[in-house]
Amino acid sequence: MSSKQGTIKESSNDRVFLTLIYIFLSLLMIVILYPLVYIVSASISSPEAVTSGQVWLWPVDFSLEGYIEVFNNSDVIRGFRNSILYTIGYTLIAVFLTVIFAYPLSRKNFYGKSFFMIFILITMLFYGGLIPEYLVVQQLGMLDTPWAILIPKAMAVWQIIIARTFFYTSIPEELVEASEMDGCSSIRFLWHVVLPLSKPIIAVLALMYAVFQWNSYFDAMIFLRTEELFPLQLELREILITQSESGANQDIAEQQKRQQLANLMQYSLIVVSSIPVLIIYPFAQKYFVKGMLLGSVKG
């Protein structure tokens, strides 16, 4: 028996609606892409072209002077090293704490899980403030140490909720009961069964925490005093301030040149600080969508 599959003809209203959707998405894409293209183009243009406003889309008077000035500064290399160490350390600690906190909350037989969920949800609504946080860090002896960057914000409530939902929907109770009948301990079950099945959510958590830490500078500005401990973002801030103020005792021509270079370095520094995140994301992309979808199902 043969059957014919007919095609549904789109009405004129549908075609108009789709056309409007395509136009809207195209405009949205331009709005998102233009700042990125502009920053990259400005970073490889000459200081004079950037300051005079000649750059609006493509590079003008191709120049790598901004990048040369950035990488000739030893503080940038040191900041890169510190930021990489902070990001790796913070991500490992945060993912570990999030998993061991979220997994028990996903089990039906965990006594008191409602209390703990309410407790962590309250922290989303109320924040003690910067001064109490500073006093806690000071009393714990973490002030002006790497621990002040790694510990205070080592867990995020939203990530705990996402991980809990993932474990709840992806790890069936029957699997837990079967492991208990075989004499498997909870820690062994978590390490040998749960974690191998949770690669998508672990990749999502790692990416979220890594991006947050890489872009963070406020905690370092508050808790760190030693320049050798400064992350990249704080070093970039110091460089821009130094470049802007270094010409106070110079003649007008030299001041103008330094200001042009400072304007160019802003764009070069943005590109330099964004490269690690752009490198990491493709490796986690295949897990990101799956982890977000499974972790966002209400449970």
C-alpha positions as CSV (number, residue, x, y, z in Angstrom):
1,M,0.0,0.0,0.0
2,S,1.4,3.3,-1.0
3,S,0.5,6.6,0.7
4,K,1.1,10.1,-0.4
5,Q,2.4,12.7,2.0
6,G,1.0,16.1,1.3
7,T,2.8,19.3,2.2
8,I,1.0,21.9,4.3
9,K,0.9,25.2,2.4
10,E,1.8,28.2,4.5
11,S,-0.7,31.0,4.6
12,S,0.2,34.6,3.8
13,N,0.0,35.4,7.5
14,D,2.5,32.7,8.3
15,R,4.9,33.9,5.7
16,V,4.7,37.5,7.0
17,F,5.2,36.3,10.6
18,L,8.2,34.2,9.6
19,T,9.7,37.1,7.7
20,L,9.3,39.4,10.7
21,I,11.0,36.7,12.9
22,Y,13.9,36.4,10.5
23,I,14.3,40.2,10.4
24,F,14.2,40.5,14.2
25,L,16.7,37.7,14.7
26,S,19.0,39.2,12.0
27,L,18.9,42.6,13.7
28,L,19.5,40.9,17.1
29,M,22.5,39.1,15.7
30,I,23.9,42.4,14.3
31,V,23.4,44.1,17.7
32,I,25.3,41.3,19.4
33,L,28.1,40.8,16.9
34,Y,28.9,44.5,16.2
35,P,30.5,45.3,19.6
36,L,32.6,42.1,19.3
37,V,33.8,42.9,15.8
38,Y,34.4,46.6,16.7
39,I,36.6,45.6,19.8
40,V,38.7,43.2,17.7
41,S,39.1,45.7,14.9
42,A,40.0,48.6,17.3
43,S,42.6,46.4,19.0
44,I,44.5,45.9,15.8
45,S,44.3,49.5,14.5
46,S,46.6,52.3,15.1
47,P,46.3,54.5,18.3
48,E,45.5,57.6,16.2
49,A,42.8,55.8,14.2
50,V,41.1,54.6,17.4
51,T,41.3,57.9,19.2
52,S,40.0,59.9,16.2
53,G,37.0,57.6,15.7
54,Q,38.0,56.3,12.3
55,V,37.4,52.7,13.3
56,W,33.8,51.7,13.2
57,L,33.8,48.2,11.7
58,W,37.1,47.1,10.0
59,P,40.7,47.8,11.2
60,V,42.3,51.1,10.1
61,D,46.1,51.3,9.8
62,F,46.8,47.8,11.0
63,S,48.9,47.8,14.1
64,L,49.8,45.4,16.9
65,E,51.1,48.1,19.1
66,G,48.4,47.6,21.7
67,Y,49.2,43.8,22.1
68,I,53.0,44.5,22.1
69,E,52.5,47.0,24.9
70,V,50.3,44.6,26.8
71,F,52.6,41.6,26.6
72,N,55.7,43.7,27.3
73,N,54.3,44.4,30.7
74,S,55.4,41.7,33.2
75,D,52.3,42.4,35.4
76,V,50.0,41.0,32.6
77,I,51.9,37.7,32.5
78,R,51.8,37.5,36.3
79,G,48.1,38.3,36.3
80,F,47.5,35.6,33.6
81,R,49.2,33.1,35.8
82,N,47.3,34.1,38.9
83,S,44.0,34.1,37.1
84,I,44.6,30.7,35.7
85,L,45.5,29.3,39.1
86,Y,42.5,31.0,40.8
87,T,40.1,29.8,38.1
88,I,41.3,26.2,38.2
89,G,41.4,26.1,42.0
90,Y,38.1,27.8,42.4
91,T,36.3,25.6,39.8
92,L,37.6,22.4,41.4
93,I,36.5,23.5,44.9
94,A,33.2,24.9,43.8
95,V,32.2,21.9,41.7
96,F,33.2,19.5,44.5
97,L,31.2,21.3,47.1
98,T,28.2,21.7,44.8
99,V,28.1,18.0,43.9
100,I,28.4,16.8,47.5
101,F,25.8,19.3,48.6
102,A,23.3,18.8,45.8
103,Y,23.3,15.0,45.5
104,P,21.9,14.3,49.0
105,L,19.2,16.9,48.4
106,S,18.1,14.9,45.3
107,R,17.4,11.7,47.3
108,K,13.9,11.1,48.6
109,N,15.1,9.3,51.8
110,F,17.4,12.2,52.9
111,Y,16.1,13.4,56.2
112,G,15.8,17.2,56.5
113,K,16.3,18.0,52.8
114,S,13.4,20.5,52.9
115,F,15.1,22.4,55.7
116,F,18.4,22.6,53.8
117,M,16.6,23.7,50.6
118,I,14.8,26.5,52.4
119,F,18.0,27.5,54.2
120,I,20.0,27.9,50.9
121,L,17.0,29.6,49.1
122,I,17.0,32.3,51.9
123,T,20.5,33.2,50.9
124,M,19.2,34.1,47.4
125,L,16.9,36.7,49.0
126,F,19.1,38.1,51.7
127,Y,22.8,39.1,51.7
128,G,24.7,40.1,54.8
129,G,26.6,42.8,53.0
130,L,30.2,43.6,52.1
131,I,31.3,44.7,55.6
132,P,30.3,41.5,57.4
133,E,31.8,39.5,54.6
134,Y,35.1,41.4,54.9
135,L,35.1,40.9,58.7
136,V,34.5,37.1,58.3
137,V,37.4,36.8,55.8
138,Q,39.6,38.9,58.1
139,Q,38.7,36.8,61.2
140,L,39.5,33.6,59.4
141,G,42.9,34.9,58.4
142,M,42.3,34.7,54.7
143,L,42.8,38.4,54.1
144,D,45.5,39.1,51.4
145,T,45.8,35.4,50.6
146,P,44.6,33.3,47.7
147,W,42.0,31.7,50.0
148,A,40.1,35.0,50.0
149,I,39.4,34.5,46.3
150,L,38.8,30.7,46.5
151,I,36.6,30.2,49.5
152,P,34.0,32.9,50.3
153,K,32.0,32.3,47.1
154,A,32.8,28.7,46.6
155,M,29.1,27.7,46.1
156,A,26.3,29.3,44.3
157,V,22.7,28.6,45.1
158,W,21.5,28.6,41.5
159,Q,24.1,26.0,40.6
160,I,23.1,23.8,43.6
161,I,19.5,23.9,42.4
162,I,20.5,23.0,38.8
163,A,22.7,20.1,40.0
164,R,20.0,18.8,42.4
165,T,17.4,18.8,39.7
166,F,19.8,16.9,37.4
167,F,20.5,14.2,40.0
168,Y,16.8,13.9,40.8
169,T,15.8,13.4,37.2
170,S,18.8,11.4,36.0
171,I,19.7,9.0,38.8
172,P,16.7,6.8,39.5
173,E,15.9,5.5,43.0
174,E,15.9,1.9,41.7
175,L,19.6,2.3,40.8
176,V,20.3,3.5,44.4
177,E,18.4,0.7,45.9
178,A,20.2,-1.9,43.7
179,S,23.6,-0.6,44.8
180,E,22.6,-0.7,48.5
181,M,21.5,-4.3,48.1
182,D,24.9,-5.1,46.6
183,G,26.6,-3.5,49.6
184,C,27.8,-0.4,47.8
185,S,28.4,2.5,50.1
186,S,27.0,6.0,49.4
187,I,30.5,7.5,48.7
188,R,31.4,4.6,46.4
189,F,28.1,4.9,44.6
190,L,28.6,8.6,44.1
191,W,32.1,8.2,42.8
192,H,31.7,5.2,40.6
193,V,28.1,5.5,39.4
194,V,26.7,9.1,39.8
195,L,29.8,11.1,38.6
196,P,30.3,9.0,35.4
197,L,26.6,9.6,34.6
198,S,26.8,13.3,35.4
199,K,29.4,14.5,32.9
200,P,26.9,17.0,31.3
201,I,26.0,18.8,34.6
202,I,29.6,18.7,35.8
203,A,30.7,20.4,32.6
204,V,28.0,23.0,32.9
205,L,28.9,23.7,36.6
206,A,32.6,23.9,35.7
207,L,32.0,26.3,32.8
208,M,29.7,28.5,34.9
209,Y,32.1,28.7,37.9
210,A,35.2,29.1,35.6
211,V,33.7,32.0,33.7
212,F,32.5,33.7,36.9
213,Q,35.9,33.5,38.5
214,W,37.8,34.5,35.4
215,N,35.7,37.7,35.0
216,S,35.7,38.5,38.8
217,Y,37.8,41.3,40.0
218,F,35.8,43.0,42.9
219,D,36.8,40.4,45.5
220,A,40.4,40.7,44.6
221,M,40.2,44.5,44.8
222,I,38.7,44.3,48.3
223,F,40.6,41.4,49.9
224,L,44.1,41.5,48.2
225,R,46.8,44.1,48.9
226,T,49.9,42.3,47.6
227,E,50.4,43.0,43.8
228,E,52.0,39.6,43.3
229,L,48.5,38.1,44.1
230,F,46.5,40.3,41.8
231,P,44.5,38.4,39.1
232,L,44.5,39.5,35.4
233,Q,41.4,41.7,35.7
234,L,42.9,43.7,38.5
235,E,46.2,44.0,36.7
236,L,44.4,45.3,33.6
237,R,42.6,47.9,35.8
238,E,45.9,49.0,37.3
239,I,47.5,49.3,33.8
240,L,44.8,51.5,32.5
241,I,44.9,53.8,35.5
242,T,48.7,54.0,35.2
243,Q,48.6,54.7,31.5
244,S,46.1,57.5,32.0
245,E,48.0,59.1,34.9
246,S,51.6,58.6,33.8
247,G,51.6,61.7,31.5
248,A,50.8,64.2,34.2
249,N,54.3,65.7,34.1
250,Q,54.9,65.4,30.4
251,D,54.4,67.9,27.6
252,I,51.1,68.0,25.7
253,A,52.3,66.0,22.7
254,E,53.6,63.2,24.9
255,Q,50.4,63.2,27.0
256,Q,48.3,62.9,23.9
257,K,50.4,60.0,22.7
258,R,50.1,58.2,26.0
259,Q,46.3,58.8,26.1
260,Q,46.0,57.4,22.6
261,L,48.0,54.3,23.6
262,A,45.8,53.9,26.7
263,N,42.7,54.0,24.6
264,L,44.1,51.3,22.3
265,M,45.2,49.1,25.2
266,Q,41.6,49.0,26.5
267,Y,40.5,47.1,23.5
268,S,43.7,44.9,23.4
269,L,43.2,44.0,27.1
270,I,39.6,43.1,26.5
271,V,40.6,40.7,23.7
272,V,43.4,39.2,25.7
273,S,41.3,38.6,28.8
274,S,38.5,37.0,26.7
275,I,40.7,34.4,24.9
276,P,40.8,31.7,27.6
277,V,37.0,31.6,27.9
278,L,36.6,31.4,24.1
279,I,39.1,28.5,24.1
280,I,37.3,26.6,27.0
281,Y,33.8,26.9,25.7
282,P,34.0,24.7,22.6
283,F,35.1,21.7,24.7
284,A,32.2,22.0,27.1
285,Q,29.6,23.0,24.5
286,K,28.5,19.4,23.7
287,Y,27.6,18.9,27.4
288,F,26.3,22.4,28.0
289,V,22.9,22.2,26.3
290,K,22.1,18.7,27.6
291,G,23.2,19.6,31.2
292,M,21.1,22.9,31.2
293,L,18.0,21.2,29.8
294,L,18.1,18.2,32.2
295,G,19.1,20.5,35.1
296,S,16.3,22.9,34.5
297,V,13.4,20.3,34.6
298,K,11.3,21.0,37.6
299,G,11.7,18.3,40.2
